[in-house]
């Protein structure tokens, strides 16, 4: 049994399917052939019984007359019949065998008149003396001669020949049918299972790392079609999982690199004010500064550097909080009011510069939901960036409005612009453009650390918005912020 199971496990599926089909068909053919054989034999034997019953009068009369006239003499019977005349006590009174030799004669039992009366007209079968054909027999009584019985036997040689030919025909036809069915079935099964081979090749490709491999989808009402769809869905999920994993690893590496660079830049930027504070403190400790005005100047520089360092730390803390995606205050904010306040503040800072407010729509409130303080910081950083990095003669334009279902803020200047190569990097932390756009250190917030635009991008992202830059050298720079409008 174990060997059979092991063989079945090693045998290809198409072979097992064809073998199972052929086995079922073979069983059906055997049952059909045996049934046909038995039915035909019974029909032929019953026909013989009916024929003997119909001809019994003439057979018995001819056999009795021949037996009384000359024992063992041949009468006028058909060649298939053999008749034995039995006396009252079962003795053989004579036989009638037209053409058969002794080796083919039936092996008939001795029958008394009492036994003949009990078995009269009841068909039975006997064999031959030396292994010849079987004989179909009936015992008859004759009213003209009450003391005698007649055992009439009919040779089944012709019937056996017919049945032998039937067996041969059934064997040949069944064999040819099984052969044709096996060839046709194997071809059909192989064609039906060909998609499984495609799935196998696709699975090997997936195992080798090709997660883009798919199989052709077929009719979903078939098992192979459903298997193909399930395979494609599975590979799609695996591909998505590996892509997400690769993306996560890439993001982790990028984040780690960004954090390493961030820590390095922060350390470098903090070192400058700390060195200045330490230097001024060392001068005062050594007594190098003794005059009151010099002492005030030294401590003023220490306070300035402390404020710069405090601003840097506050910016870093703000970026850290935004990176942690802490919830911001959510309330309606009118960007038109914020833009008007920004124009007023900037004009107070640089009254000689042309700074104006323009509407992108037909007026009215431009309401969003968010943190008013952070949104003011976005606008202040963008305006401060334009004021710091452009000449005093360059106009600055602040635009606000509801455009295309979004609230839009634009801060544009007519300064020297930004190098297009630097445009994708302006929102990175600690990034500074070259001196062509800087009037001092390149500070966005007056701090010189390159964090202002990073804070803008982080705050806008926290409000589910986006910020972009359009610039070209000699034509100024335009920062555009888009935020979702508040529900009406």
C-alpha positions in Angstrom: 0.0 0.0 0.0 2.8 2.4 0.9 4.6 1.6 -2.4 1.4 2.3 -4.3 0.9 5.6 -2.5 4.6 6.5 -3.2 4.2 5.6 -6.9 1.0 7.7 -7.0 2.8 10.6 -5.5 5.6 10.4 -8.0 3.3 10.0 -11.0 2.4 13.2 -13.0 -1.2 14.4 -12.5 -2.1 14.1 -16.1 -1.1 10.4 -16.1 -3.1 9.7 -12.9 -6.2 11.4 -14.3 -6.0 9.4 -17.6 -5.3 6.2 -15.7 -8.3 6.8 -13.4 -10.5 7.5 -16.3 -9.3 4.4 -18.2 -9.9 2.3 -15.1 -13.4 3.5 -14.7 -14.1 3.0 -18.4 -12.5 -0.5 -18.3 -14.7 -1.4 -15.4 -17.8 -0.1 -17.2 -16.8 -2.1 -20.4 -16.2 -5.3 -18.4 -19.6 -5.0 -16.8 -21.2 -4.2 -20.1 -19.4 -7.0 -21.9 -20.2 -9.6 -19.2 -23.8 -8.4 -19.1 -24.1 -8.7 -22.9 -22.4 -12.1 -22.8 -24.7 -13.5 -20.1 -27.8 -12.0 -21.7 -27.0 -13.5 -25.1 -26.2 -16.9 -23.7 -29.4 -17.0 -21.8 -31.4 -15.9 -24.8 -29.8 -18.5 -27.0 -30.3 -21.3 -24.4 -33.9 -20.3 -23.9 -34.5 -20.4 -27.6 -33.1 -24.0 -27.6 -35.4 -24.9 -24.7 -38.4 -23.5 -26.6 -37.4 -25.3 -29.8 -37.1 -28.6 -27.9 -40.5 -28.1 -26.3 -42.0 -27.3 -29.7 -40.5 -30.3 -31.5 -40.8 -32.8 -28.6 -43.7 -34.7 -30.1 -41.9 -35.4 -33.4 -38.6 -36.0 -31.7 -40.0 -38.5 -29.3 -42.1 -40.3 -31.9 -39.1 -40.7 -34.2 -36.8 -41.8 -31.4 -39.2 -44.4 -30.1 -39.9 -45.9 -33.5 -36.2 -46.1 -34.3 -35.3 -47.6 -30.9 -38.0 -50.3 -31.2 -37.0 -51.1 -34.7 -33.3 -51.1 -34.4 -31.3 -50.0 -31.3 -28.8 -47.2 -31.8 -30.1 -46.6 -35.3 -30.1 -43.0 -36.7 -33.5 -41.4 -37.4 -34.5 -38.3 -39.3 -33.6 -35.8 -36.5 -31.7 -32.6 -37.0 -27.9 -33.1 -36.5 -27.8 -31.0 -33.3 -30.1 -33.4 -31.3 -29.3 -36.5 -29.4 -32.1 -38.7 -27.9 -31.8 -41.4 -25.3 -34.8 -43.7 -24.6 -35.1 -44.7 -20.9 -36.9 -47.8 -19.7 -39.1 -48.0 -16.6 -36.1 -48.7 -14.3 -33.8 -46.3 -16.0 -32.2 -48.7 -18.4 -31.0 -47.4 -21.8 -33.5 -48.7 -24.4 -31.8 -47.0 -27.3 -30.2 -43.8 -28.6 -30.6 -41.6 -31.6 -27.3 -39.7 -32.6 -27.3 -38.8 -36.3 -23.7 -37.5 -36.8 -21.8 -37.3 -33.5 -19.0 -39.7 -32.5 -18.6 -41.2 -29.1 -16.2 -38.5 -27.9 -18.8 -35.8 -28.4 -21.9 -37.6 -26.9 -23.6 -36.1 -23.9 -23.0 -37.7 -20.5 -26.7 -38.3 -19.7 -27.8 -39.7 -16.3 -30.0 -42.8 -16.0 -33.6 -41.8 -15.2 -36.3 -44.0 -13.8 -39.9 -43.4 -14.8 -40.6 -41.9 -11.3 -37.7 -39.5 -11.7 -38.7 -38.7 -15.2 -42.2 -37.8 -14.0 -40.7 -35.3 -11.5 -38.2 -33.8 -13.9 -40.4 -33.8 -17.0 -40.0 -30.6 -19.2 -37.4 -29.1 -16.8 -34.3 -28.0 -18.8 -30.8 -28.8 -17.5 -27.3 -28.8 -18.9 -24.7 -31.7 -19.0 -21.2 -32.1 -20.4 -19.7 -34.4 -22.9 -17.9 -37.7 -22.3 -14.4 -36.4 -23.2 -14.5 -32.6 -22.7 -16.6 -31.8 -25.7 -19.3 -29.2 -25.9 -22.1 -28.9 -23.3 -25.6 -30.2 -24.1 -29.0 -28.7 -23.2 -31.4 -31.5 -22.1 -35.1 -32.1 -21.3 -36.9 -35.2 -20.2 -40.2 -35.9 -21.9 -42.9 -38.6 -21.3 -45.0 -40.0 -24.1 -48.7 -40.9 -23.6 -48.6 -43.6 -26.2 -45.9 -45.5 -24.2 -46.4 -44.7 -20.5 -43.5 -46.8 -19.3 -40.8 -45.0 -21.2 -39.1 -41.6 -20.9 -37.1 -39.7 -23.5 -34.0 -37.6 -22.6 -33.6 -35.1 -25.5 -30.2 -33.3 -25.7 -29.3 -30.4 -27.9 -25.6 -29.6 -28.6 -24.5 -26.1 -27.5 -21.4 -26.2 -29.8 -22.9 -23.5 -32.1 -23.9 -21.4 -29.2 -20.4 -21.8 -27.6 -18.9 -20.8 -31.0 -21.1 -17.7 -31.2 -20.2 -16.7 -27.6 -16.5 -17.3 -28.3 -16.7 -14.9 -31.2 -18.6 -12.5 -29.1 -15.9 -12.6 -26.4 -13.2 -12.0 -29.1 -15.1 -9.1 -30.6 -15.7 -7.6 -27.2 -12.0 -7.9 -26.3 -10.9 -6.3 -29.5 -13.5 -3.5 -29.5 -12.9 -2.8 -25.8 -9.1 -2.7 -26.3 -9.3 -0.4 -29.3 -11.8 1.8 -27.4 -9.6 2.0 -24.4 -6.5 2.8 -26.6 -8.3 5.6 -28.5 -9.9 6.9 -25.2 -6.4 6.9 -23.6 -4.8 8.8 -26.4 -7.7 11.3 -26.7 -8.0 11.7 -22.9 -4.3 12.3 -22.5 -4.3 15.0 -25.2 -7.4 16.6 -23.6 -6.0 16.5 -20.1 -2.6 17.7 -21.2 -4.3 20.6 -23.0 -6.5 21.4 -20.0 -3.6 21.3 -17.6 -1.3 23.4 -19.8 -2.2 26.5 -17.8 -0.9 24.7 -14.7 2.5 24.5 -16.5 2.3 28.2 -17.1 1.6 28.7 -13.4 4.5 26.5 -12.6 6.9 28.5 -14.7 5.5 31.7 -13.3 6.0 30.4 -9.8 9.6 29.5 -10.6 10.2 33.1 -11.9 8.6 34.5 -8.8 10.8 32.3 -6.6 13.8 33.6 -8.6 12.8 37.2 -7.7 10.7 38.3 -10.7 7.6 39.5 -8.9 6.2 41.2 -12.0 5.5 37.8 -13.6 1.8 37.0 -14.1 -0.2 34.2 -15.8 -2.9 34.8 -18.4 -6.3 34.9 -16.7 -8.9 32.5 -18.0 -12.6 31.8 -17.5 -13.2 32.3 -13.8 -15.9 29.6 -13.9 -13.2 26.9 -14.3 -10.9 25.6 -11.6 -7.8 26.6 -13.6 -9.2 30.1 -14.2 -9.8 30.6 -10.5 -6.4 29.2 -9.6 -4.7 31.6 -12.1 -6.6 34.6 -10.6 -5.7 33.5 -7.1 -2.0 33.1 -8.2 -2.0 36.5 -9.7 -3.6 38.0 -6.6 -1.1 36.3 -4.4 1.9 37.4 -6.4 0.5 40.9 -6.5 0.3 41.0 -2.7 3.8 39.5 -2.4 5.1 42.1 -4.9 3.4 44.9 -3.0 4.8 43.6 0.3 8.3 43.4 -1.1 8.0 46.8 -2.7 6.7 48.2 0.5 9.6 46.5 2.3 12.2 47.8 -0.1 10.6 51.3 0.1 10.6 51.1 3.9 14.2 50.1 3.9 15.1 52.8 1.4 13.2 55.3 3.5 14.9 54.1 6.6 18.3 54.5 5.0 17.3 57.9 3.7 16.0 58.9 7.1 19.1 57.6 8.8 21.3 59.5 6.4 19.2 62.6 6.8 19.3 62.3 10.5 23.1 61.8 10.5 23.4 64.8 8.2 21.0 66.7 10.4 22.8 66.0 13.6 26.1 66.9 11.9 24.8 70.1 10.6 23.1 71.0 13.9 26.3 70.3 15.7 28.3 72.4 13.3 25.8 75.3 13.5 25.6 75.1 17.3 29.4 75.1 17.5 29.6 78.7 16.0 27.6 80.5 18.7 29.0 78.3 21.5 32.5 79.2 20.4 31.6 82.9 20.2 30.1 82.8 23.7 33.0 80.9 25.1 35.5 83.3 23.5 33.8 86.4 24.8 33.5 84.8 28.3 37.2 83.9 28.2 38.1 87.5 27.3 36.1 88.8 30.2 37.5 86.2 32.6 41.1 87.0 31.7 40.5 90.7 32.2 41.1 91.6 28.6 37.9 93.7 28.7 37.8 96.2 31.5 36.2 99.3 30.1 32.4 99.5 30.8 31.5 100.1 27.2 33.6 97.2 26.1 32.0 95.0 28.8 28.5 96.0 27.6 29.6 95.3 24.0 30.9 91.8 24.9 27.9 90.9 26.9 25.7 92.2 24.1 27.4 89.8 21.7 27.0 87.0 24.1 23.2 87.7 24.3 23.0 87.9 20.5 24.7 84.5 20.1 22.5 83.0 22.8 19.4 84.3 21.0 20.7 82.8 17.7 21.4 79.5 19.5 17.9 79.6 21.2 16.3 80.2 17.8 18.1 77.3 16.3 17.1 75.0 19.1 13.5 76.1 18.9 13.5 75.5 15.1 14.9 72.0 15.6 12.3 71.3 18.3 9.6 72.5 16.0 10.8 70.2 13.2 11.0 67.3 15.6 7.4 67.8 16.7 6.2 68.1 13.2 8.1 64.9 12.3 6.3 63.1 15.1 3.0 64.2 13.5 1.7 65.6 16.7 -1.9 66.9 16.3 -2.1 70.6 15.5 -4.8 73.0 16.6 -7.8 72.8 14.3 -10.0 75.8 13.8 -11.1 78.0 10.9 -8.4 80.4 9.7 -8.9 83.2 7.1 -5.8 83.2 4.9 -6.8 86.6 3.5 -6.4 88.1 7.0 -3.0 86.4 7.5 -1.8 87.7 4.1 -2.9 91.3 4.9 -1.1 91.1 8.3 2.0 89.8 6.6 2.0 92.8 4.1 1.6 95.2 7.0 4.4 93.6 9.0 6.8 93.5 6.1 6.1 97.1 5.1 6.8 98.1 8.7 10.2 96.3 8.5 11.2 97.7 5.1 9.1 100.7 4.3 11.2 101.6 1.3 10.4 98.3 -0.5 7.4 97.8 -2.7 5.3 95.1 -1.0 1.7 94.6 -2.1 -1.3 92.2 -1.7 -3.1 90.8 -4.7 -6.2 88.6 -4.9 -6.3 85.4 -7.0 -10.1 85.4 -6.9 -12.9 87.9 -6.6 -12.4 88.6 -2.9 -13.9 87.4 0.3 -12.6 85.1 3.0 -10.3 82.3 2.1 -11.0 79.9 5.0 -9.0 76.8 5.9 -9.0 74.6 9.0 -5.7 74.5 10.8 -3.3 76.0 13.4 -3.4 79.8 13.0 0.0 80.3 14.6 1.8 77.8 12.4 0.1 79.2 9.3 1.3 82.7 10.2 4.8 81.2 10.6 4.6 79.8 7.1 3.7 83.2 5.6 6.2 85.0 7.8 9.0 82.6 6.7 8.2 83.0 3.0 8.1 86.8 3.2 11.2 87.0 5.4 13.0 84.7 2.8 12.0 87.2 0.0 13.1 90.2 2.1 16.5 88.7 3.1 17.6 87.2 -0.2 16.7 90.0 -2.6 17.9 93.6 -3.1 15.9 96.3 -1.3 14.7 97.6 -4.7 13.1 94.2 -5.7 9.3 94.3 -5.2 7.6 91.5 -3.3 4.0 90.4 -4.1 1.8 88.4 -1.8 -1.2 86.8 -3.4 -4.1 84.9 -1.8 -7.4 83.3 -3.1 -9.5 80.2 -3.6 -8.5 78.6 -6.8 -9.8 75.2 -8.1 -11.1 74.1 -4.8 -8.0 74.9 -2.9 -6.8 77.8 -0.8 -3.7 79.3 -2.4 -0.9 81.5 -1.0 1.8 82.9 -3.2 4.9 84.9 -2.2 6.8 86.2 -5.3 9.7 88.5 -5.6 11.5 90.1 -8.6 15.0 89.4 -7.4 17.8 87.5 -9.0 15.9 84.1 -8.7 17.3 80.8 -7.6 19.5 78.5 -9.6 17.2 75.7 -11.1 19.7 73.1 -9.9 19.1 74.3 -6.3 15.3 74.5 -6.6 14.6 70.9 -5.6 16.8 71.3 -2.5 15.5 74.5 -1.0 13.1 72.7 1.4 15.9 70.5 2.8 17.1 71.2 6.2 20.3 73.3 6.6 20.4 73.9 2.8 21.6 77.3 1.7 21.7 78.8 -1.8 24.8 80.5 -3.1 25.6 84.1 -2.5 23.9 85.4 -5.6 20.6 85.4 -3.7 21.9 86.3 -0.3 22.5 89.7 1.1 24.0 88.3 4.3 24.2 84.7 5.4 21.3 83.3 3.5 19.0 83.0 6.5 15.4 82.4 5.9 14.4 83.6 9.3 17.3 85.8 10.0 19.1 83.0 11.7 21.4 81.8 8.9 20.8 78.1 9.4 18.7 77.2 6.4 15.7 75.9 8.4 13.0 78.4 7.4 11.8 76.7 4.2 12.1 73.3 5.9 9.7 74.5 8.6 7.4 75.8 5.8 7.3 72.4 4.1 6.7 70.6 7.3 3.9 72.8 8.5 2.1 72.7 5.1 2.4 68.9 5.0 0.9 68.7 8.5 -2.1 70.6 7.1 -2.5 68.1 4.2 -1.2 70.7 1.7 1.7 71.1 -0.6 4.3 73.8 -1.4 6.2 74.4 -4.5 8.7 76.8 -6.1 8.9 78.3 -9.6 12.0 80.2 -10.4 14.5 81.1 -13.1 17.7 83.2 -12.8 17.0 86.9 -13.3 13.2 86.6 -13.0 12.7 86.1 -9.3 11.2 83.3 -7.3 7.6 82.4 -6.5 6.6 80.1 -3.7 3.1 78.6 -3.9 1.2 77.0 -1.0 -2.0 75.0 -1.6 -4.2 74.0 1.3 -7.7 72.3 1.5 -10.5 74.8 1.8 -12.6 74.6 4.9 -16.0 72.9 4.4 -18.7 75.4 3.7 
